[in-house]
Amino acid sequence: MSIKRTIFCGNNFVDVEFPDDTRILTAPIHDDILDNPREKVLEAIKNPIGMKPLKELARSGSRVMIAFDDLAVPVPPMVPNPDNRMIAIEAIIEELYSAGVKKKDIILVCANGLHRKWKRSEISSILGPRIMKEFSIGQIICHDAEDKEHLIHLGLTENGCDVEVNSRLVGSDLSIYVNLNWVPFNGGWKSTMIGLGTYNSIRHIHNNEIYLDEAPASCMEPERNLMHARIREMGRHLAKYMDTLGKKVFQVETMINSKLPPEMSMVYAGDVDMVHEKTLAYLDKYKVLDVRGQSDVLVFGLPDFMPYSMGTYINPILVARMGLGYLFANYKNMPLVREGGILILANPLIDQVDPIHHPSYVTLWNEGFERTNDAWELYDIFAEDYAHRPDFIHKYRYAYGFHGVHPVQAYATTIYPKRYLSKVFAAGCTDNRVAEKLEWDPFATVEDALSQAKKELGSDIHITYVSLPPLFIPRVEA
């Protein structure tokens, strides 16, 4: 007997026969819907947590910045359902108008951090036609981490981390952040410190040394993870600076359910830390699945889309980032697969990189990987170079390219998984040269990969297959 499942493999689906004792994990049912999302947003901003109501924070003459998460989230996108960001920002704008704020004094900033900037047609897909028509080109902009005129350095944290952000964040009379939250990885101070940050500050959060720990906590565990600890430290440094100006960030965090496509399921507003605490509790209740024990082999089907390929096509570095940096690391307490186990990822591994949206990925993949396959060395050799190369900076600022350092930071997330696992198998691989560059073993099918795993680990191995989407977080107990 066997268990048959249809799983992602790039842009296609493949039928896989798993052994009958395979553990199949699927997302907990979470189909909650807010009956009237707009009214719930208004209720949240009129009764915020730990802050005055939004209407009392703004007045005629106030200069207001509304920052919002970029199109990297969620995956899959909310289309054709109304996007949380549109619903929330429309309600916020109406409340600002009722407080006397003039339209000309509002600026909307897409908080793309070191991601690529987004075209107006793309931003329109999340903000909707009303907002796009109501505000001029100069009032709906993307954050520019290289625009020195609109950046401000706020000194060092107690542990020596630079805090450098978009100057509108502290220069506006009122700064509002609208978050779309679907996993514990996002939200809180990560919104502003990364979404409105610069390489000078983000390098403290995304680097190879973050993965020095022998057993680092997952990025889905903000309370234990080093990256999140640094983000909170930097965010609270920002908060202290803003306190001296009599200002605070007004955070609006929205959640989505697990339907496909998703819909708004909850919203909180107010103080960043207090809001995010409630968000994390909500996500823990609805997005976490309790699982007993680790496996010898872990299997994922990898589609050819992920946060950094939205609006373009995927490349091998992003496949590695998704499979190792996201999905392997998607757990609480301990990985789903034991140390020394095998990870099987179903993806064709096509040798392609978009030169428009991923210009420095092209260079890293075609030249950097000729020097070394080691993620630690790639970061050490190329991070500073790519971060400051004028051609990459130009393409980030003016040609919709990801920041030059982005591929080096993305690939650094594979450091710990590759050290922890004995092997990574690429099932459905159509180009063995790509697998070789990633140091993965290629196989024609998932069944072939499972057969080899049995030869290497023993015939009585325990296998887990995780069915995605929607994304959920396994909480693994021994």
C-alpha positions as CSV (number, residue, x, y, z in Angstrom):
1,M,0.0,0.0,0.0
2,S,1.1,3.6,-0.5
3,I,-0.2,7.1,0.0
4,K,-0.8,9.1,-3.2
5,R,-0.4,12.8,-3.1
6,T,-0.2,15.5,-5.9
7,I,2.5,18.0,-5.0
8,F,4.1,21.1,-6.4
9,C,7.2,20.7,-8.5
10,G,8.0,24.1,-10.0
11,N,5.2,25.4,-12.2
12,N,3.7,21.9,-12.4
13,F,2.2,19.3,-10.2
14,V,3.5,15.7,-9.9
15,D,1.8,12.6,-8.5
16,V,3.9,11.0,-5.7
17,E,3.5,7.6,-4.1
18,F,4.7,7.9,-0.5
19,P,5.1,4.8,1.8
20,D,2.0,4.1,3.7
21,D,3.6,5.0,7.0
22,T,4.5,8.5,5.8
23,R,3.4,11.3,8.1
24,I,1.3,13.8,6.1
25,L,1.1,17.3,7.7
26,T,-1.6,19.8,6.6
27,A,-2.5,23.2,7.8
28,P,-5.0,23.5,10.7
29,I,-8.4,24.7,9.6
30,H,-8.5,28.5,9.9
31,D,-11.4,30.0,8.0
32,D,-12.3,32.9,10.3
33,I,-13.5,36.0,8.4
34,L,-14.2,39.5,9.7
35,D,-17.8,40.2,8.6
36,N,-17.0,43.9,8.1
37,P,-13.2,44.4,7.9
38,R,-13.4,48.1,7.3
39,E,-15.5,48.6,10.5
40,K,-13.1,46.4,12.4
41,V,-10.2,48.5,11.3
42,L,-12.0,51.7,12.3
43,E,-12.8,50.1,15.7
44,A,-9.1,49.2,16.1
45,I,-7.8,52.7,15.3
46,K,-10.4,54.4,17.4
47,N,-9.6,52.1,20.4
48,P,-5.9,51.4,20.0
49,I,-3.8,49.4,22.4
50,G,-1.5,51.5,24.5
51,M,-2.0,54.7,22.5
52,K,-4.5,57.5,22.0
53,P,-7.1,57.1,19.2
54,L,-5.7,57.9,15.8
55,K,-8.1,60.9,15.5
56,E,-6.5,62.5,18.6
57,L,-3.0,62.1,17.3
58,A,-3.6,64.0,14.1
59,R,-4.9,67.5,13.4
60,S,-5.1,70.1,10.6
61,G,-1.5,70.8,9.4
62,S,-0.2,67.4,10.5
63,R,2.2,65.7,8.1
64,V,1.4,62.0,8.1
65,M,3.4,59.0,6.7
66,I,1.5,55.8,6.1
67,A,4.0,53.0,5.5
68,F,2.8,49.5,4.4
69,D,4.2,46.0,3.7
70,D,5.3,45.5,0.1
71,L,4.1,42.9,-2.3
72,A,6.4,40.2,-1.1
73,V,3.6,39.2,1.3
74,P,1.4,37.2,1.4
75,V,2.2,34.1,-0.8
76,P,-0.1,33.3,-2.5
77,P,-1.5,36.9,-2.8
78,M,-5.0,37.9,-1.7
79,V,-6.3,38.5,-5.2
80,P,-9.2,38.6,-6.1
81,N,-10.2,39.3,-2.5
82,P,-9.7,42.9,-1.3
83,D,-6.2,43.3,0.2
84,N,-5.9,44.0,3.9
85,R,-3.6,47.0,3.2
86,M,-6.2,48.6,0.9
87,I,-9.0,48.1,3.5
88,A,-6.9,49.4,6.4
89,I,-5.4,52.4,4.6
90,E,-8.7,53.5,3.2
91,A,-10.2,53.5,6.7
92,I,-7.1,55.3,8.1
93,I,-7.3,58.0,5.5
94,E,-10.9,58.7,6.2
95,E,-10.1,59.0,9.9
96,L,-7.3,61.4,9.1
97,Y,-9.5,63.5,7.0
98,S,-12.1,63.7,9.8
99,A,-9.3,64.9,12.1
100,G,-8.6,67.8,9.7
101,V,-5.5,66.3,7.9
102,K,-5.2,67.6,4.4
103,K,-4.7,65.2,1.5
104,K,-1.5,67.0,0.4
105,D,0.1,66.3,3.8
106,I,-0.2,62.5,3.5
107,I,2.5,60.4,2.0
108,L,2.2,56.6,1.4
109,V,5.4,54.6,1.5
110,C,5.8,51.1,0.4
111,A,8.2,49.6,2.9
112,N,10.2,47.4,0.5
113,G,13.5,47.6,2.4
114,L,16.2,46.0,0.2
115,H,13.6,44.3,-1.9
116,R,13.0,45.8,-5.4
117,K,10.8,48.8,-5.8
118,W,7.4,48.2,-7.2
119,K,5.7,49.7,-10.2
120,R,2.6,51.8,-9.7
121,S,0.6,49.1,-11.5
122,E,1.8,46.6,-9.0
123,I,1.2,48.8,-6.0
124,S,-2.3,49.4,-7.4
125,S,-3.0,45.7,-7.0
126,I,-2.9,46.0,-3.2
127,L,-3.9,49.6,-2.6
128,G,-6.8,49.6,-5.1
129,P,-8.0,52.2,-7.7
130,R,-9.5,54.7,-5.2
131,I,-6.2,55.4,-3.4
132,M,-4.2,55.3,-6.6
133,K,-6.5,57.9,-8.1
134,E,-6.7,60.1,-5.0
135,F,-3.0,60.5,-4.4
136,S,-0.4,61.8,-6.8
137,I,2.7,60.0,-8.1
138,G,4.8,61.8,-5.5
139,Q,2.5,60.8,-2.7
140,I,2.7,57.0,-3.3
141,I,6.4,56.1,-3.3
142,C,8.7,53.1,-2.5
143,H,11.2,53.3,0.3
144,D,14.7,54.0,-1.1
145,A,17.5,52.6,1.1
146,E,20.1,54.5,-1.0
147,D,18.4,57.9,-1.0
148,K,20.7,59.7,1.4
149,E,18.5,62.8,1.3
150,H,15.7,60.9,3.0
151,L,17.7,58.7,5.5
152,I,18.6,59.4,9.0
153,H,21.2,57.6,11.3
154,L,20.0,57.5,14.9
155,G,23.2,56.1,16.5
156,L,24.1,52.7,17.8
157,T,22.1,50.3,20.1
158,E,23.6,49.1,23.3
159,N,25.1,46.2,21.4
160,G,26.5,48.3,18.7
161,C,23.9,47.9,15.9
162,D,23.4,50.9,13.6
163,V,19.9,52.2,13.5
164,E,19.3,53.9,10.1
165,V,15.9,54.5,8.7
166,N,13.8,56.5,6.3
167,S,13.8,60.0,7.7
168,R,10.1,60.4,7.2
169,L,9.5,57.9,10.0
170,V,10.8,60.3,12.6
171,G,10.3,63.6,10.7
172,S,6.5,63.2,10.1
173,D,4.1,64.5,12.8
174,L,2.5,61.1,12.7
175,S,3.9,57.8,11.4
176,I,1.6,54.9,10.8
177,Y,2.6,51.4,9.7
178,V,0.1,49.0,8.1
179,N,1.2,45.3,8.3
180,L,-0.1,42.2,6.6
181,N,0.8,39.4,9.0
182,W,0.5,35.7,8.1
183,V,3.4,34.2,10.1
184,P,5.3,35.1,13.3
185,F,8.3,36.0,11.1
186,N,6.7,39.3,10.2
187,G,5.3,42.3,12.0
188,G,6.4,44.1,15.2
189,W,9.6,46.2,14.8
190,K,10.6,44.1,11.8
191,S,8.1,46.2,9.8
192,T,10.0,49.5,10.3
193,M,13.5,48.3,10.9
194,I,13.7,46.2,7.8
195,G,10.9,47.7,5.6
196,L,12.2,51.2,6.1
197,G,15.8,50.4,6.9
198,T,19.1,50.5,5.0
199,Y,22.0,48.1,4.4
200,N,23.9,49.8,7.1
201,S,21.3,48.7,9.6
202,I,20.0,45.5,8.0
203,R,23.5,44.0,7.8
204,H,23.2,43.5,11.6
205,I,20.1,41.4,11.1
206,H,20.9,39.5,7.9
207,N,24.4,38.1,7.8
208,N,26.3,34.9,8.0
209,E,27.2,35.3,11.7
210,I,23.5,35.1,12.7
211,Y,23.9,31.4,12.0
212,L,26.9,30.8,14.2
213,D,24.8,29.1,16.9
214,E,25.0,25.3,17.0
215,A,21.2,25.1,17.2
216,P,19.7,28.5,16.3
217,A,16.0,29.1,17.1
218,S,13.7,29.2,14.0
219,C,12.8,32.6,12.5
220,M,9.3,31.6,13.4
221,E,10.2,31.9,17.1
222,P,10.6,35.6,17.7
223,E,11.0,35.1,21.4
224,R,14.1,32.9,21.0
225,N,15.6,33.9,17.7
226,L,18.7,36.1,17.5
227,M,17.6,38.0,14.4
228,H,14.3,39.0,16.1
229,A,16.2,40.0,19.3
230,R,18.4,42.4,17.3
231,I,15.3,43.7,15.5
232,R,13.6,44.4,18.8
233,E,16.7,46.1,20.2
234,M,17.0,48.3,17.2
235,G,13.2,49.1,17.2
236,R,13.3,50.1,20.9
237,H,16.3,52.3,20.2
238,L,14.2,54.0,17.6
239,A,11.3,54.3,20.0
240,K,13.5,56.0,22.6
241,Y,14.6,58.5,20.0
242,M,11.0,59.2,19.0
243,D,10.0,59.6,22.6
244,T,12.4,62.6,22.8
245,L,10.3,64.1,20.0
246,G,7.0,63.2,21.7
247,K,6.2,60.7,18.9
248,K,5.4,57.0,18.6
249,V,4.9,54.6,15.6
250,F,1.2,53.8,15.3
251,Q,1.1,50.2,14.3
252,V,-1.8,48.5,12.5
253,E,-1.4,44.8,12.2
254,T,-3.8,42.8,10.1
255,M,-4.0,39.0,9.9
256,I,-5.3,36.6,7.2
257,N,-6.9,33.2,7.4
258,S,-5.8,30.0,5.7
259,K,-8.3,30.0,2.9
260,L,-7.0,30.2,-0.7
261,P,-7.1,33.1,-1.6
262,P,-7.0,34.4,2.0
263,E,-9.2,37.0,3.7
264,M,-8.8,39.4,6.6
265,S,-9.4,37.5,9.9
266,M,-8.2,40.0,12.6
267,V,-6.8,43.5,13.1
268,Y,-5.0,45.2,16.1
269,A,-3.7,48.8,16.3
270,G,-1.6,50.9,18.6
271,D,1.7,50.6,20.4
272,V,4.1,48.4,18.3
273,D,5.2,46.0,21.1
274,M,1.7,45.7,22.6
275,V,0.0,45.1,19.3
276,H,2.6,42.6,18.2
277,E,2.2,40.6,21.4
278,K,-1.5,40.1,20.6
279,T,-0.7,39.3,17.0
280,L,1.8,36.6,18.0
281,A,-0.8,35.1,20.4
282,Y,-3.4,35.0,17.6
283,L,-1.0,33.4,15.2
284,D,0.0,30.8,17.8
285,K,-3.6,29.9,18.2
286,Y,-4.6,29.5,14.6
287,K,-1.4,28.9,12.5
288,V,0.5,26.4,14.7
289,L,0.2,22.6,14.5
290,D,1.4,20.4,17.3
291,V,3.6,17.6,16.1
292,R,5.2,14.7,18.0
293,G,8.8,13.7,17.1
294,Q,11.3,14.4,14.3
295,S,11.6,12.4,11.1
296,D,14.6,11.0,9.3
297,V,13.4,12.4,6.0
298,L,11.4,15.6,5.3
299,V,9.7,16.3,1.9
300,F,8.4,19.5,0.4
301,G,7.0,20.3,-3.0
302,L,8.5,23.7,-4.1
303,P,6.4,25.9,-6.4
304,D,8.2,28.4,-8.7
305,F,7.0,31.3,-6.7
306,M,8.0,32.8,-3.3
307,P,8.2,36.2,-1.7
308,Y,11.2,37.4,-3.8
309,S,9.9,36.1,-7.1
310,M,6.6,37.9,-7.1
311,G,6.1,39.7,-10.4
312,T,9.0,37.8,-12.0
313,Y,10.4,34.3,-12.2
314,I,12.3,32.2,-9.7
315,N,16.0,31.4,-9.8
316,P,18.2,28.7,-8.2
317,I,19.3,30.9,-5.3
318,L,15.7,31.7,-4.5
319,V,14.8,28.0,-4.6
320,A,17.6,27.4,-2.1
321,R,16.3,30.3,0.0
322,M,12.8,28.9,0.0
323,G,13.6,25.3,0.6
324,L,16.3,25.7,3.3
325,G,15.9,29.3,4.6
326,Y,12.1,29.2,4.8
327,L,10.6,25.8,4.7
328,F,13.2,23.8,6.6
329,A,13.4,26.6,9.2
330,N,9.6,26.8,9.5
331,Y,9.2,25.2,12.9
332,K,8.9,25.8,16.7
333,N,11.1,24.1,19.3
334,M,13.1,21.8,16.9
335,P,13.2,21.0,13.1
336,L,10.8,18.5,11.7
337,V,13.8,16.4,10.5
338,R,16.5,15.1,12.8
339,E,20.1,16.2,12.7
340,G,21.8,14.2,10.0
341,G,18.6,13.5,8.2
342,I,17.7,14.2,4.6
343,L,15.6,17.0,3.1
344,I,13.9,16.2,-0.2
345,L,12.8,19.3,-2.3
346,A,10.7,18.8,-5.4
347,N,11.7,21.4,-8.0
348,P,13.0,21.3,-11.6
349,L,15.9,23.6,-10.7
350,I,15.9,25.7,-13.9
351,D,19.1,27.6,-14.7
352,Q,17.5,31.0,-15.1
353,V,17.9,34.4,-13.4
354,D,15.9,37.6,-14.2
355,P,18.4,40.4,-15.1
356,I,15.9,43.1,-14.6
357,H,14.6,42.3,-11.1
358,H,17.5,40.2,-9.9
359,P,20.7,41.8,-11.4
360,S,23.1,41.0,-8.6
361,Y,21.7,37.4,-8.5
362,V,22.9,37.0,-12.1
363,T,26.4,38.0,-11.1
364,L,26.5,35.9,-7.9
365,W,25.1,32.8,-9.6
366,N,27.3,33.0,-12.8
367,E,30.5,34.4,-11.2
368,G,30.4,34.1,-7.4
369,F,29.5,30.4,-7.5
370,E,32.5,29.8,-9.7
371,R,34.6,30.9,-6.8
372,T,32.9,28.9,-4.0
373,N,29.7,27.1,-3.2
374,D,30.0,27.9,0.5
375,A,27.4,30.3,1.7
376,W,29.6,31.6,4.5
377,E,32.4,32.4,2.1
378,L,30.1,33.9,-0.5
379,Y,28.9,36.4,2.2
380,D,32.4,37.3,3.4
381,I,33.7,37.8,-0.2
382,F,30.8,39.5,-1.9
383,A,28.4,41.2,0.7
384,E,30.3,44.6,0.9
385,D,31.2,44.6,-2.8
386,Y,27.6,44.0,-4.0
387,A,26.1,46.4,-1.4
388,H,28.2,49.3,-2.7
389,R,28.6,48.6,-6.5
390,P,27.3,51.6,-8.3
391,D,25.6,49.6,-11.1
392,F,23.6,47.5,-8.5
393,I,22.7,50.7,-6.6
394,H,21.5,52.3,-9.8
395,K,19.3,49.3,-10.7
396,Y,17.9,49.2,-7.2
397,R,17.0,52.9,-7.2
398,Y,15.8,53.3,-10.7
399,A,15.3,50.0,-12.5
400,Y,13.2,47.8,-10.2
401,G,16.2,45.6,-9.2
402,F,16.7,44.0,-5.8
403,H,19.4,45.6,-3.7
404,G,22.9,44.3,-4.7
405,V,23.5,42.6,-1.3
406,H,20.2,40.7,-1.4
407,P,21.2,37.4,-3.0
408,V,24.2,37.1,-0.6
409,Q,22.0,37.7,2.4
410,A,19.3,35.3,1.0
411,Y,21.8,32.5,0.4
412,A,23.3,32.9,3.9
413,T,20.1,31.4,5.3
414,T,21.2,28.0,4.0
415,I,24.3,27.9,6.3
416,Y,22.7,26.2,9.3
417,P,20.4,23.8,7.4
418,K,23.3,22.5,5.2
419,R,25.4,21.9,8.4
420,Y,22.5,20.2,10.2
421,L,21.4,17.9,7.4
422,S,23.4,15.1,5.9
423,K,22.0,15.6,2.4
424,V,19.6,17.7,0.3
425,F,18.0,15.8,-2.5
426,A,16.5,17.7,-5.5
427,A,13.6,15.6,-6.8
428,G,12.3,16.3,-10.3
429,C,15.6,18.0,-11.2
430,T,15.9,18.8,-14.9
431,D,19.4,20.3,-14.8
432,N,22.1,18.4,-12.8
433,R,24.5,21.3,-13.1
434,V,22.2,23.5,-11.0
435,A,22.0,20.8,-8.3
436,E,25.8,20.5,-8.4
437,K,26.3,24.2,-7.8
438,L,23.9,24.1,-4.9
439,E,25.6,21.0,-3.6
440,W,22.3,19.0,-3.8
441,D,21.9,15.5,-5.1
442,P,19.6,15.3,-8.2
443,F,16.9,12.7,-8.8
444,A,14.3,12.3,-11.5
445,T,11.4,11.7,-9.0
446,V,10.5,12.0,-5.4
447,E,10.2,8.2,-5.3
448,D,13.8,7.8,-6.5
449,A,15.0,10.3,-3.8
450,L,13.1,8.3,-1.2
451,S,14.6,5.1,-2.4
452,Q,18.1,6.5,-2.0
453,A,17.3,7.9,1.4
454,K,16.4,4.4,2.5
455,K,19.7,3.1,1.2
456,E,21.6,5.8,3.2
457,L,19.6,5.9,6.4
458,G,18.0,2.5,6.6
459,S,14.8,0.8,5.3
460,D,12.8,1.7,8.5
461,I,13.2,5.4,8.1
462,H,10.4,7.8,9.2
463,I,9.2,10.2,6.5
464,T,7.2,13.4,6.8
465,Y,5.6,15.2,3.9
466,V,4.4,18.8,4.6
467,S,1.5,19.9,2.3
468,L,1.7,23.6,1.4
469,P,0.1,26.1,0.8
470,P,-1.4,27.4,3.1
471,L,1.6,27.9,5.3
472,F,1.5,26.8,8.9
473,I,4.1,26.3,11.7
474,P,4.7,22.8,13.1
475,R,5.5,22.9,16.8
476,V,7.7,19.9,17.3
477,E,7.9,18.1,20.6
478,A,10.3,15.2,21.3
